[in-house]
């Protein structure tokens, strides 16, 4: 919604009050041996804000997502969620704190129904012991009922309520991507990262996805969208961060980013960027 200053704080336009972001990535770097995959990345995502992370292939998007999610540890810099330092926390701990993600490839349990798939994510909010579950104690039965209700609500929310009893493999490719989003939402996240959510979708399926992202925003959840499909990014994002060769080269509103010469050059080449700049100057 608002651009971030050097500290990661979202700053209101026109001199308004600062808006504290939920997710803050500040000066993050990642080296693999002697190769620097990511250099000095800073971005923020506030409650109810949709931020896009884009860039050509090899620009560092996947590395960024894995660093934020806890798959990799950063070589330098800091990552925090709602003021909590995440650097020494694993993936599971980050999920419990309110950071969820989907994946580029569909990561589903083929032998499970859609309902059972989403149920696997609900345990992050319910801490019943294995023994209690086995003995079917009253509070365990109540916890299971609440988990089932949460799973059903998540499936209804993404539009799969009537498909929840089907096996994951019986769903279409687009429905499987919606199921991954439902699984992420079942963890009750503060921020959700959607990694290539529109991959393989046709136009009307992307429209459904865009409407779903808007509904997630309306719930006050921050959304970080990593996506190649520029139409979706331009439609749903408040701000866009652009990477190239592991470094942030631009940040701004969709309109600002779409006419940024550095972004045009990264995607289309130097000659096109010069031509676009000349046309914009007329």
Buried (B, 14 or more C-beta within 10 A) or exposed (E): BBBBEEEBBBBEEEEEEEBBBBBBBBBBBBBEEEEBBBBBBBBBBBBBBBBBBBBBEEBBBBBBBBBBBBEBEBBEBBBBBBEEEBEEBEEEEBBBBBBBBBBEEBEBEEEBBBBBBBBBBBBBBEEBEEEBEEEEBEEBEEBBEEBBEBBBBBBEBBBBBEBBEBBBEEBEEBBBBBBBBBBBBBBBBBBBBBBBBBBEBEEEBBBEBBEBBEEBBEEEBBBBBBBBBBEBBBBBBBBBBBBBBBBBBBBBBBEBBBBBBEBBBBBEEEEEBEEBBEEEEE
